[in-house]
C-alpha cells in the first residue's frame, strides 16, 4: 500500500481519510487482470466506485475511505487504466463485465450501489442495463446521459496515446493537469492523483492511462 508523503498542507478531513487502510486485489475478467482496492470489513453492504476516462481507482481514495465504517467499499481500475491489464481493444460491455466481476469478488453483502464519475457514469449505467442483478442502485456524477459521440471519443483517446516518458517522478508530477481544465484544484489532491497515476518504465516514469 502506497501513500504520498507530502500532505502537510492538507486539511484534517483529508489526512484522516488517507489514514484509512486499504487492500489491493486482482480479479481476472476475460483473460485480463483487473485491479481494485477495498476498504472496510467484508460482509457489509457494498459501494463500488468507477473512475472516469484517463483516471484510476486512486482518484477515489480520499472519498471511498470515508464510507469504510459502514460499507464494504471497492474502487477499480478499468482495463487500460491504472494497475489493471491492457487489452488489444476496449468496449463498454467489457468494462461493464469488469464492474460486475468486482462487485461479485469484493466480499460485499448482496449487490452493491455503484457510483460512476464522467466516463465511469456511462459504464455504471450500462452495467445496470447489462447486469441488473449485480447492482442495488446507481449514482451518476458529472455524466451527460446521452449516447457517446464517436468522434469525440476518438479525439479524447488520441490525447492520451503514446504517453511521454519523464526522467523522474517530480518532473512528471509538475506537468500533471486535469482534462478538461478545472477552475479550482487543491494542491494536495493533485499531488496524490499525479503520483498514483505514474509508473516506472525504462528511462524514467510514465502515465498509467
Order of alpha helices (4+ residues) and beta strands (2+ residues): alpha-beta-beta-beta-alpha-beta-alpha-beta-alpha-beta-alpha-alpha-alpha-beta-beta
